[in-house]
Every structure is written in C-alpha cells, then in structure tokens.
C-alpha cells in the first residue's frame, strides 16, 4: 500500500505557482465572499487568505453579516465582475437560507468563476471544452496523475453525486477514458458495485462509510470526505482496515484537502492569464 501524500503534491504545485507569479508584472487578485459566520467556512477563508499571501496573490475578503439579503450579495458580485483588480471570485459555500445559492453562483462572471460552479463552466465541462473545473474533483485527478496511476480503461466508482464533487468528477474521469459508475443513496447492491472498482472514490459525507469488504484487492482508494467527530477529522473511508487491501490510498487529513486549495490557486492564475490574453 502506498499513501498518496496530498500535502507533498500540494507543496510542489504551490512552489511552481509562486515562481510563475513572481515573474508577472501585476499580481493576480482573488475576491472571497463569506456570508455569515459558519465556523468551518471561517477557517477555510482564513486558510485561503494565508495561501494567497504565501504565493503572492492579492486577497480581497468580503465578510458579510448573516442577515445580508440576496439583492445585496448579487450587487457585490456585479461590482466584483467589473473590477479590474479581481481575476477570480469565490463565494464561500454554504450561504444563509434567504439567499438562492445557485442564483448567486451563476451571477459570477464565468471567466472569474475559479470554483467552477457557474452553469456555463459546468456545461463546458460536460461537452469537453476547456473551462474552470471545481477544485476538489480537479485535485483528485491531479493526485492520480502525479502518482502515475493509470485511469484510461479502468473501472472507476464514485460514491456520492453532489454538484460540487461527484458530478464534475464523473465528467473528468470520463474525459480520461475511465469507465465510470456513480453510486448514491438509491443504488442497489452498493457493496458489490464498489468491490468492482479499480479506482474507488468516496465523497458521500458519512464517516467510515466505505469498509474493507467494499474494496477490491489492489484498488486505488480516494477519500474526499471530511467529517469532524469529537474534534478529529475522519474521512468517508474506514482507513485502518481498507489500507490493508488498497494499492494506493489517500489519508484524512492530508490527502484531498490540501489539493483543493492548491487547485484553486491554479485556477486563479489561469483566470489572470486568460484575462490578460
């Protein structure tokens, strides 16, 4: 079994980005909008600020009160869309109930949508055109390629069909010529389907959901889950037991998480370069 070290791969990407950004006349700019004070979101936003600072990206953070109206949020996004200092806009998920999240994501200009959530970018991904791709799925593919894990012709099974991870990951794996199955709460014979996977990706949000009897001997297991239990971060995979069967496995923490952040920064630089063209 080989551990796929997301921290290490992320550090390599960051170093390359830092060198690329140092050569630019003007620094790329990322605007992050945080509505409310969801504790996990606050941590994520602080981490994004730190990474921007480290890489030389201008970071503009807009912390809005929880009672912000949809109209106020959309007005801010409109302003950032035309702001020449801003190359990428990120709306931290989740937003309070009075705001239509889908409407807000679609308000972001597609060329500044570094999270890859705008319907135009999602549509482009579906038909195989170049676009901004959601950071976590893109991070997963980057990890697999970094480890020279063959994707083409392999049977890939994704457990979870969220718009943020499962669905875009399906498109990306298909693009790499894998045979892809997406499982969800209504899937019959889930255990048997998972056990056929050469590459098994858990993104369901249930701690230790994927057990050893769901994993084929020698499979590659990627754990996208982040569950906080008694102050500890636990993935969607029963790591201790599954690692005995896997050829490659990602840990939680230290696996997919750091890749998400590194991929976001790659998307910011890409947005800057596309806008300069």
C-alpha positions in Angstrom: 0.0 0.0 0.0 1.2 3.5 -0.9 -0.1 6.6 0.8 -0.9 9.4 -1.6 0.5 12.5 0.2 -1.7 15.4 -0.7 0.4 17.8 1.4 3.5 17.0 -0.6 1.9 17.2 -4.0 0.2 20.5 -3.0 3.5 21.9 -1.8 5.1 21.1 -5.2 2.2 22.9 -7.0 2.5 25.9 -4.7 6.2 26.2 -5.3 5.7 26.2 -9.1 2.8 28.7 -8.8 4.9 31.0 -6.6 7.7 31.0 -9.2 5.3 31.7 -12.0 3.6 34.6 -10.1 6.9 36.2 -9.2 7.6 36.7 -12.9 4.3 38.6 -13.5 4.3 42.4 -13.8 1.0 42.6 -11.8 -0.2 40.1 -9.2 -3.4 38.1 -9.8 -6.4 39.0 -7.5 -8.8 36.7 -5.7 -12.0 38.0 -4.1 -13.6 35.8 -1.5 -17.1 36.4 -0.2 -18.1 35.0 3.2 -21.8 35.5 4.2 -22.4 34.7 7.9 -20.1 33.1 10.4 -20.2 29.3 9.7 -17.2 28.1 11.8 -15.8 25.7 9.1 -16.3 28.4 6.4 -14.4 31.0 8.5 -11.4 28.5 8.8 -11.4 27.8 5.0 -11.5 31.6 4.2 -8.6 32.3 6.6 -6.6 29.4 5.0 -7.3 30.8 1.6 -6.0 34.2 2.7 -2.8 32.7 4.1 -2.1 30.8 0.9 -2.7 33.9 -1.3 -0.3 35.8 0.8 2.3 33.0 0.6 2.0 32.8 -3.3 1.9 36.5 -4.0 -1.8 36.6 -4.9 -3.8 39.7 -3.9 -6.5 38.6 -1.5 -9.7 40.6 -1.1 -12.1 39.2 1.5 -15.7 40.4 1.9 -17.1 39.3 5.2 -20.9 40.0 5.1 -23.3 39.6 8.0 -25.6 36.5 8.1 -28.7 38.7 7.5 -27.3 40.0 4.1 -30.1 40.0 1.5 -29.8 38.2 -1.8 -30.0 41.6 -3.6 -27.1 42.9 -1.6 -24.9 39.9 -2.4 -25.8 40.0 -6.1 -24.9 43.7 -6.2 -21.5 43.0 -4.6 -20.9 40.2 -7.2 -21.8 42.6 -10.0 -19.2 45.1 -8.7 -16.5 42.4 -8.5 -17.3 41.2 -12.0 -16.3 44.6 -13.5 -13.4 45.2 -11.0 -10.1 45.0 -13.0 -8.2 44.2 -9.9 -10.1 40.9 -9.4 -9.3 37.9 -11.6 -11.2 35.3 -9.6 -14.4 35.4 -7.4 -15.2 32.8 -4.9 -18.4 32.6 -2.9 -17.9 30.5 0.2 -20.4 27.7 0.5 -22.9 27.4 2.3 -24.8 30.7 2.3 -27.7 31.6 4.6 -31.2 30.3 3.7 -32.5 33.7 2.4 -30.1 33.6 -0.5 -30.6 31.4 -3.6 -27.1 29.8 -3.8 -27.5 28.7 -7.4 -28.5 32.2 -8.4 -25.5 33.7 -6.7 -23.0 31.3 -8.2 -24.5 32.0 -11.7 -24.1 35.7 -11.1 -20.3 35.4 -11.0 -18.8 36.1 -14.4 -17.8 32.7 -16.0 -14.3 33.9 -16.7 -13.9 34.8 -13.0 -15.6 31.6 -11.7 -12.5 30.0 -10.2 -14.7 27.5 -8.2 -16.1 26.1 -11.5 -19.7 26.3 -10.3 -21.3 28.6 -12.9 -23.6 26.7 -15.2 -21.6 27.8 -18.3 -18.5 26.2 -16.9 -20.4 23.1 -15.8 -21.9 22.9 -19.3 -18.5 23.3 -21.0 -17.1 20.5 -18.7 -19.9 18.2 -19.8 -19.1 18.7 -23.5 -15.3 18.5 -23.0 -14.4 22.2 -23.6 -11.7 24.0 -21.7 -13.3 25.7 -18.6 -12.9 26.3 -14.9 -13.4 23.0 -13.0 -14.4 22.6 -9.4 -11.3 22.4 -7.3 -11.8 19.2 -5.4 -12.5 17.0 -8.4 -9.6 18.6 -10.3 -7.4 18.0 -7.3 -8.3 14.3 -7.3 -7.4 13.9 -10.9 -4.1 15.8 -10.3 -3.2 13.4 -7.5 -3.8 10.3 -9.6 -1.7 11.7 -12.4 1.1 12.7 -10.1 1.3 9.1 -8.8 1.2 7.8 -12.4 -1.9 5.8 -11.7 -3.5 4.7 -14.9 -7.0 5.9 -15.4 -7.7 5.0 -19.0 -9.7 1.8 -19.4 -10.1 1.4 -15.6 -13.3 0.9 -13.8 -13.9 4.0 -11.6 -16.7 4.1 -9.0 -17.7 7.3 -7.3 -19.8 7.1 -4.1 -21.7 10.4 -4.0 -23.4 12.5 -6.7 -23.1 16.1 -5.3 -22.8 19.0 -7.7 -19.5 20.0 -6.0 -17.6 16.7 -6.2 -19.4 13.6 -7.6 -20.9 15.0 -10.9 -17.8 17.0 -12.0 -15.6 14.1 -11.1 -17.7 11.9 -13.3 -17.0 14.2 -16.3 -13.3 14.4 -15.5 -12.8 10.6 -15.2 -14.8 10.1 -18.4 -12.5 12.6 -20.2 -9.6 10.4 -19.0 -11.3 7.4 -20.7 -12.3 5.6 -17.5 -15.5 3.5 -17.3 -17.4 5.4 -14.6 -20.2 4.4 -12.3 -21.8 6.9 -9.9 -23.4 5.5 -6.7 -25.8 7.2 -4.4 -28.4 6.5 -1.7 -30.7 4.7 -4.1 -28.0 2.4 -5.6 -28.8 -1.3 -5.2 -26.0 -3.7 -4.4 -23.8 -0.8 -3.4 -21.2 -3.1 -1.8 -20.9 -5.3 -4.9 -20.6 -2.3 -7.3 -17.8 -0.7 -5.2 -16.0 -4.0 -5.0 -15.6 -4.0 -8.8 -13.8 -0.7 -8.8 -10.1 -0.3 -9.8 -10.4 3.3 -8.6 -12.9 3.9 -5.7 -13.7 7.5 -4.7 -15.7 8.2 -1.5 -17.5 11.5 -1.4 -20.7 10.9 0.5 -20.1 12.7 3.8 -20.6 9.7 6.1 -17.7 8.8 8.4 -16.0 5.4 7.7 -18.8 4.5 5.3 -16.5 2.6 2.9 -15.4 -0.6 4.6 -12.9 -3.2 3.6 -15.5 -5.6 2.2 -16.4 -2.9 -0.3 -12.9 -2.7 -1.7 -11.3 -4.9 -4.3 -7.8 -6.2 -3.6 -5.3 -3.7 -5.1 -7.8 -0.9 -5.7 -6.9 2.8 -5.6 -9.0 4.4 -2.9 -9.5 8.2 -2.8 -11.2 9.6 0.3 -12.9 13.0 -0.3 -14.8 13.0 3.0 -14.2 15.4 5.8 -16.2 14.6 9.0 -15.5 16.2 12.3 -16.0 13.6 15.1 -15.0 14.5 18.7 -12.7 17.2 17.4 -10.9 14.8 15.0 -11.2 14.8 11.2 -12.3 11.5 9.8 -12.8 10.5 6.2 -15.6 8.5 4.5 -13.3 5.5 4.3 -12.5 3.1 7.2 -8.8 3.9 6.7 -7.2 1.4 9.0 -8.9 -1.6 7.6 -9.2 -0.5 3.9 -5.4 0.3 3.7 -4.7 -3.4 4.0 -6.4 -4.1 0.7 -5.6 -0.9 -1.3 -2.6 -0.4 -3.6 -2.9 3.4 -3.1 -5.0 5.3 -0.6 -5.4 9.0 0.5 -5.4 9.9 4.2 -7.7 12.3 6.0 -6.4 14.9 6.8 -3.5 15.4 4.5 -5.0 13.9 1.3 -7.5 15.6 -1.0 -7.9 18.6 1.3 -4.6 20.3 0.5 -5.1 19.6 -3.2 -8.4 21.5 -3.3 -6.6 24.7 -2.1 -3.7 24.3 -4.5 -6.0 23.7 -7.4 -8.0 26.8 -6.5 -4.8 28.9 -6.7 -4.0 27.3 -10.1 -7.4 28.4 -11.3 -6.8 32.0 -10.1 -3.6 32.1 -12.1 -5.4 30.6 -15.1 -8.1 33.3 -14.8 -5.5 36.0 -14.7 -3.7 34.6 -17.8 -6.9 34.2 -19.8 -8.0 37.8 -18.9 -4.6 39.1 -20.0 -5.0 37.5 -23.4 
